[in-house]
Amino acid sequence: MNKDRHQLTPTPVRIPLDVKAPLQAAAKANDRSLNGEILSRLRASLESKAPAAQKGNQQ
């Protein structure tokens, strides 16, 4: 990333507690912040799968 992380525009997301609690536990186990854990998982899912738009066109 070229921008400093503090210059990024926040993106508020509502996360249900049944999803947030395991994310918080994983973040602690991985020595990350909750934000870091969410970003890591999002990046991994985007790298391992084709974009949804491409998948939809294959049907």
Contacts in CASP RR format, 6 or more apart in sequence:
PFRMAT RR
TARGET T0000
AUTHOR 0000-0000-0000
METHOD contacts of the structure
MODEL  1
MNKDRHQLTPTPVRIPLDVKAPLQAAAKANDRSLNGEILSRLRASLESKA
PAAQKGNQQ
15 23 0 8 1.000
20 34 0 8 1.000
23 34 0 8 1.000
23 37 0 8 1.000
23 38 0 8 1.000
23 41 0 8 1.000
24 34 0 8 1.000
24 37 0 8 1.000
26 37 0 8 1.000
27 33 0 8 1.000
27 34 0 8 1.000
27 36 0 8 1.000
27 37 0 8 1.000
30 37 0 8 1.000
30 40 0 8 1.000
32 40 0 8 1.000
49 55 0 8 1.000
END
